[in-house]
Amino acid sequence: MVDGYHGFRAIPTDLSAVADRLFYVSGGYKYAMAGEGCAFLHAPAGFGPRPVLTGWYAEFGDLEGPPGGVGYVTDAGRFMGATFDPSGLYRFVAAGAMMETEGLTTASVAAHARALQVSLLEKIAAGAAGALREAVVLNPPGNCPQARFLALRHPDANAWKHALAAKGVVVDVRDDVLRVGLSVYHDEADIAAFCRVCAGL
């Protein structure tokens, strides 16, 4: 089972060579910009034992059969649950169409975010972001795919997060790790503005 939450539409992923022997689960909440309520499961082709649990949606393709027992279809619908809110699916399709219209791919967005990460780290190292220079970078860009945030460890990470929030800058903190997310909607001007705010803390 592969959990693709931090990889789906974040980094180019090709599992075709092993798709016949793995399950892959992910959703549209984060990088696919679909919000909550949009998730999917890939099962190996031909995988179809009886599910342990089925919902009433699972029997839609089996409604004409004789009564008795719990019906379910033999395709992917056998994993469907009960009534659901499809708005996440509409958001998923709309976000994908917008990205395609703009000529944006997962690879191009990942490369853009990586370039901004490198730029920000250079500015931090040069002192342009004030005290952030004292932090330990936990995930510097390397030769492998990585998340679209920089993780900076420092005892003052929580205080920095709240001070930045007071200036209208949104970052994340986990214990003593400040996380600065970068994506398609950021550019070099955002990096410069972020550093100016940090320098003034």
WORA-V667134 format. One record per backbone hydrogen bond with DSSP energy under -0.5 kcal/mol. NH is the residue of the N-H (numbers start at 0). CO is the residue of the C=O. E is the energy in kcal/mol with one decimal. If there is no record, write none. Layout:
<<NH/CO/E> <NH/CO/E>>
This chain:
<<1/22/-2.9> <2/0/-0.5> <3/1/-0.8> <3/24/-3.2> <6/3/-1.4> <7/3/-3.1> <9/6/-2.3> <10/6/-2.1> <17/14/-1.7> <18/14/-0.7> <20/17/-2.1> <21/18/-0.6> <23/41/-1.7> <24/1/-2.4> <25/39/-1.7> <27/37/-3.0> <32/29/-1.6> <33/27/-3.1> <34/27/-1.0> <37/34/-0.6> <38/36/-0.5> <39/25/-2.7> <41/23/-2.9> <42/40/-0.5> <46/43/-2.2> <47/45/-0.6> <54/79/-1.3> <56/80/-2.0> <57/54/-1.3> <57/79/-0.6> <58/55/-0.9> <59/56/-1.6> <61/58/-2.3> <62/59/-0.8> <64/61/-1.3> <70/68/-0.6> <72/57/-2.2> <77/74/-2.0> <78/75/-1.9> <79/76/-1.8> <85/83/-0.7> <87/84/-0.7> <88/85/-1.0> <89/85/-1.6> <90/86/-2.3> <91/87/-2.3> <92/88/-2.3> <93/89/-2.6> <94/90/-3.0> <95/91/-2.2> <96/92/-2.4> <97/93/-2.3> <98/94/-2.3> <99/95/-2.2> <100/96/-2.6> <101/97/-2.0> <102/99/-1.3> <103/98/-3.0> <108/104/-2.4> <109/105/-2.4> <110/106/-2.2> <111/107/-2.1> <112/108/-2.6> <113/109/-2.3> <114/110/-2.2> <115/111/-1.9> <116/112/-2.2> <117/113/-2.4> <118/114/-2.3> <119/115/-2.8> <120/116/-2.6> <121/117/-2.1> <122/118/-2.1> <123/119/-2.7> <124/120/-2.6> <125/121/-1.6> <126/123/-1.5> <127/122/-2.3> <128/122/-0.6> <129/126/-1.4> <131/128/-1.7> <132/129/-1.8> <133/130/-2.3> <134/131/-1.6> <135/152/-2.6> <136/134/-0.6> <137/135/-0.7> <137/150/-3.0> <138/150/-0.6> <141/143/-0.5> <149/179/-2.3> <151/149/-0.6> <151/177/-3.2> <152/135/-3.2> <152/150/-0.6> <153/175/-2.7> <156/153/-2.0> <159/155/-2.9> <160/156/-2.3> <161/157/-1.9> <162/158/-2.3> <163/159/-2.8> <164/160/-2.2> <165/161/-1.8> <166/162/-0.6> <166/163/-1.0> <167/164/-1.7> <168/163/-2.7> <169/167/-0.5> <170/168/-0.6> <171/178/-2.4> <173/176/-2.6> <176/173/-1.8> <177/151/-3.1> <177/175/-0.5> <178/171/-3.4> <179/149/-2.4> <179/177/-0.5> <180/178/-0.6> <181/147/-3.0> <185/182/-1.8> <189/186/-0.8> <190/186/-1.6> <191/187/-2.4> <192/188/-2.4> <193/189/-2.6> <194/190/-2.3> <195/191/-2.1> <196/192/-2.1> <197/193/-2.6> <198/194/-2.6> <199/195/-1.0> <199/196/-0.6> <200/197/-1.5>>
